[in-house]
Amino acid sequence: MSVFLVTFSIFLLVIAGMAVGYIFQRKSISGSCGGLGPLGIEKVCNCPEPCDARKKREARAARAEEWKKNQIL
């Protein structure tokens, strides 16, 4: 049981250290390889056209961005 507690404590310390580093650096978490861009893959799926849910999401984001621009002016 003591091995479990020591291992659990170490994991908690590592996770807490990562959280503190993330909070202070204000950087997004990213992979070391740079994503799919270096492989020549532009998007995650091979769909020729995005699905309806994604189109709605993108339209909503565009409206929000336009609204922000209008609020600044």
N, C-alpha and C positions, 0 to 999 in steps of 0.2 A: 504494500500500500504506500510505503514511503517513496518508492521509485515513481509511482504514479503522481504523487503530490509534487515531487521535485520536477518531473517532466512537465506537468501542467503549469507550474510556476514559471518555468523557463519559457514556455510558449506564451504565457501572459506577458512576461517582460518583453519578449520580442515584438509582440503585437502592439503593446503600449509604446515601445520605441518607434515603431513604424508610424503609429498615429501621431506622435509628437513631431516627428520629422515631416510628415505630410502637412500638419497644421502650420508649422513655422515656414516651410518653403513655399506654400501656396501653389504647388505645381500639381498637375494632374498625373495620376498614375499611368504609366505607359510601359509597353514592352521594350525589350532591348533591341529588337530587330527592326523597329520602325514601322511595324504593321504590314499590310499587304501591298503598299505602294511600291516597294523595291521589286516585288515579284511581277509587277505589271498588271495587277488585279485592281480595278477601279472600284468595284463594289463587292459586297459580301455574297450576294446571290447572282445567279446567271439569268435572271429574269430580264426579258427585253424591255419590260415596262413595269414600274412599281405597282404594288397592289393598291386597292382603294383606301385601305387604312393609312398607308404611308402617304398617299396623295393628300388625304385630309390633314395629316400631321404636318406635312410640308406647307400646305396652304395656311394652316393656323399659325405656323411659325412665321411665314411671310407677312401675314396680317399683323402679328404682334410686332415684328420688326418695323413695319411701316408706321404703326401707331407710335412706337418709340421715336422714330424720326420726326413725326409730326409734333410730338410733345416737346422735343428739344427746340424746334423752330418756334 
